[in-house]
Amino acid sequence: MTGVTNLDAKLGPKQLEILHELIPMATIIALLVNPANPATETAFEDMQVAAQTLGLQLHLVHASTDSDLDMVFATLIQSPAGGLVIGPDPFFGTRIERLAALATRYAVPTIYRPDFAAAGGLIGLGAPDAEQWRLVGTYTGRILKGDKPGHLPVQQSTRVDLTINMKAAKALGLTVPAAMLSRADKVIE
């Protein structure tokens, strides 16, 4: 077995830290997970430890269907959560634009993958899709040249990009700290 993987499943605590840095007055942060994903429990445990370290409470919200997403955002505006971290999940990954639109419509400061910010969301942190596709292309080329897939090691994309959408920050009435802007790989004006 071989393939390409990324660090997205391990970035949740860092996403929580960045959101907390942007919204330090928030003491409760929501975590959106897909209960149908077997990795959800591990992701929640990692996030719970990070939240305790930061002095935050974590509010778990679930979605595994499109109607669940609508309900989650509608109820978040009534909850005391000051922001939202979207957990890694293929279901969410195929709904980037929808998640960004919901976060904007309901004015929920949200962090997810880098392409989330490009789609109109506030912050994106994770492995850029282009880096993963580059690794997949390299593997494809090696296989087409005769390498046996079973002899190729699993590769992991180690690049992590921070993308900040200043339009979204302005719409939410947030001031992005200069230190955060200087760490950003991409700032969307």
Secondary structure, 3 states (H helix, E strand, C coil): CCCEEECHHHCHHHHHHHHHHHCCCCCEEEEEECCCCCCHHHHHHHHHHHHHHHCCEEEEEECCCHHHHHHHHHHHCCCCCCEEEECCCHHHHCCHHHHHHHHHHCCCCEEECHHHHHCCCCEEEECCHHHHHHHHHHHHHHHHCCCCHHHCCCEEECCCEEEEEHHHHHHCCCCCCHHHHHHCCEEEC
